[in-house]
Amino acid sequence: MSDSTESVTDEVVEVLNDEAATDPVAVLTSDLQRLQAEFANYKKRVDRDRSLAHELAIGAVLNELLPVLDDLDRAQEHGELIGGFKAVADRITNVTTKIGLEKYGEAGSQFDPQIHEALMHQTSPDVSVPTASAILQPGYKFKERILRPARVSVTDPE
């Protein structure tokens, strides 16, 4: 910068500072606006953090319930869900679904390493893309967050 540009800039800053110093209402108004903006940002951040903590807490509880849900699925497969035990199992399943727990994984779907965990591998001329040919253990997600990947047997094309 040239000396003349610097001197003009210094004069403008000095004039603005003088005007702000002579007008206490403008100074207080700008301070109030700054404080209101800071408080609004703080409130948004706290609300976002509170919501995230709530979701993480629910996810942690649901994660602890996954073995129970697996046991209920196995009991149903073996025909052992009868009477009062069936009512309790249905209630647990309904509550977890209502909270937002989603069960996923079906045999014959395309293998996706983001949501599947391959436990077994085989090849076959019957498939054209890597396929989850058998679901060994279903996967669960809560609000688009994977709590447990589906454990599958993968069939690759020959």
C-alpha positions as CSV (number, residue, x, y, z in Angstrom):
1,M,0.0,0.0,0.0
2,S,1.1,3.5,-0.6
3,D,1.5,6.1,2.2
4,S,-1.5,8.1,1.0
5,T,-3.8,5.0,1.1
6,E,-2.7,4.2,4.6
7,S,-3.2,7.7,5.8
8,V,-6.7,7.8,4.3
9,T,-7.6,4.5,5.9
10,D,-6.3,5.7,9.3
11,E,-8.4,8.8,9.0
12,V,-11.6,6.9,8.2
13,V,-11.0,4.5,11.1
14,E,-10.3,7.5,13.4
15,V,-13.5,9.3,12.3
16,L,-15.6,6.1,12.9
17,N,-14.1,5.6,16.3
18,D,-14.8,9.2,17.2
19,E,-18.4,8.9,16.0
20,A,-18.9,5.7,18.0
21,A,-17.3,7.3,21.1
22,T,-19.6,10.3,20.9
23,D,-22.8,8.3,20.4
24,P,-23.2,6.0,23.4
25,V,-26.5,4.8,22.2
26,A,-24.9,3.3,19.1
27,V,-22.2,1.7,21.2
28,L,-24.7,0.1,23.5
29,T,-27.0,-0.9,20.6
30,S,-24.1,-2.7,18.8
31,D,-23.1,-4.4,22.1
32,L,-26.7,-5.6,22.7
33,Q,-26.9,-6.9,19.1
34,R,-23.7,-8.8,19.5
35,L,-24.8,-10.3,22.8
36,Q,-28.2,-11.3,21.3
37,A,-26.4,-13.1,18.4
38,E,-24.0,-14.9,20.8
39,F,-26.9,-16.0,23.0
40,A,-28.9,-17.3,19.9
41,N,-25.9,-19.2,18.7
42,Y,-25.3,-20.7,22.2
43,K,-29.0,-21.7,22.5
44,K,-28.9,-23.5,19.1
45,R,-25.7,-25.3,20.0
46,V,-27.1,-26.4,23.4
47,D,-30.3,-27.7,21.7
48,R,-28.3,-29.6,19.1
49,D,-26.0,-31.1,21.7
50,R,-29.0,-32.1,23.9
51,S,-30.7,-33.8,21.0
52,L,-27.6,-35.6,20.0
53,A,-27.0,-36.8,23.6
54,H,-30.7,-38.0,23.7
55,E,-30.2,-40.0,20.5
56,L,-27.0,-41.5,21.7
57,A,-28.5,-42.6,25.0
58,I,-31.5,-44.3,23.3
59,G,-29.0,-45.9,20.9
60,A,-27.0,-47.3,23.8
61,V,-30.1,-48.8,25.5
62,L,-31.3,-50.3,22.2
63,N,-27.8,-51.7,21.6
64,E,-28.0,-53.5,25.0
65,L,-31.4,-55.0,24.0
66,L,-30.2,-56.5,20.7
67,P,-29.2,-59.9,22.3
68,V,-32.7,-60.1,23.8
69,L,-34.3,-59.5,20.4
70,D,-32.0,-62.2,18.9
71,D,-33.1,-64.6,21.6
72,L,-36.8,-63.8,20.9
73,D,-36.2,-64.4,17.1
74,R,-34.6,-67.8,17.8
75,A,-37.4,-68.8,20.1
76,Q,-40.0,-67.8,17.5
77,E,-38.1,-69.8,14.8
78,H,-38.2,-72.9,17.1
79,G,-41.9,-72.4,17.9
80,E,-41.3,-71.7,21.5
81,L,-43.2,-68.4,21.6
82,I,-46.5,-69.4,23.1
83,G,-48.9,-68.0,25.7
84,G,-47.8,-65.2,28.0
85,F,-44.2,-65.3,26.7
86,K,-45.4,-64.5,23.2
87,A,-47.3,-61.5,24.5
88,V,-44.2,-60.2,26.3
89,A,-42.1,-60.8,23.1
90,D,-44.6,-59.0,21.0
91,R,-44.7,-56.1,23.4
92,I,-40.9,-55.8,23.5
93,T,-40.8,-55.8,19.6
94,N,-43.5,-53.2,19.4
95,V,-41.8,-50.9,21.9
96,T,-38.5,-51.0,20.2
97,T,-40.1,-50.5,16.8
98,K,-42.0,-47.5,18.2
99,I,-38.8,-46.0,19.5
100,G,-37.3,-46.2,16.0
101,L,-35.3,-49.4,16.0
102,E,-35.3,-50.9,12.5
103,K,-34.4,-54.5,11.7
104,Y,-32.8,-55.1,8.2
105,G,-31.2,-57.7,6.1
106,E,-32.9,-60.0,3.7
107,A,-31.5,-62.9,1.8
108,G,-30.9,-62.2,-1.9
109,S,-30.1,-58.5,-1.5
110,Q,-27.0,-57.1,-3.0
111,F,-24.0,-57.2,-0.5
112,D,-23.1,-53.8,0.8
113,P,-20.1,-53.6,3.1
114,Q,-21.5,-50.5,4.8
115,I,-24.4,-52.4,6.3
116,H,-23.4,-56.0,6.0
117,E,-20.7,-58.0,7.7
118,A,-19.5,-61.0,5.7
119,L,-19.0,-64.2,7.8
120,M,-19.0,-66.8,5.0
121,H,-18.0,-66.7,1.4
122,Q,-18.9,-68.8,-1.6
123,T,-19.2,-68.5,-5.4
124,S,-22.0,-69.4,-7.7
125,P,-22.9,-68.9,-11.4
126,D,-26.4,-68.0,-10.3
127,V,-25.5,-64.5,-9.2
128,S,-24.1,-61.6,-11.2
129,V,-23.1,-59.3,-8.3
130,P,-21.9,-60.1,-4.8
131,T,-25.1,-61.1,-3.0
132,A,-26.1,-61.6,0.7
133,S,-27.3,-65.2,0.1
134,A,-28.1,-66.0,3.7
135,I,-28.7,-63.8,6.7
136,L,-27.0,-65.3,9.7
137,Q,-27.9,-62.5,12.1
138,P,-30.1,-59.5,11.2
139,G,-28.8,-56.0,11.4
140,Y,-30.3,-53.1,13.3
141,K,-30.3,-49.4,12.8
142,F,-31.6,-46.4,14.8
143,K,-32.3,-43.2,12.9
144,E,-30.0,-44.0,10.0
145,R,-27.2,-45.0,12.4
146,I,-26.1,-48.7,12.2
147,L,-26.2,-50.3,15.7
148,R,-25.2,-53.7,14.3
149,P,-24.4,-54.7,10.7
150,A,-26.3,-57.7,9.3
151,R,-24.1,-60.7,9.5
152,V,-24.4,-62.6,6.2
153,S,-23.1,-65.3,3.9
154,V,-21.9,-63.7,0.7
155,T,-22.1,-65.4,-2.7
156,D,-19.9,-63.9,-5.5
157,P,-20.2,-64.6,-9.2
158,E,-17.8,-67.2,-10.6
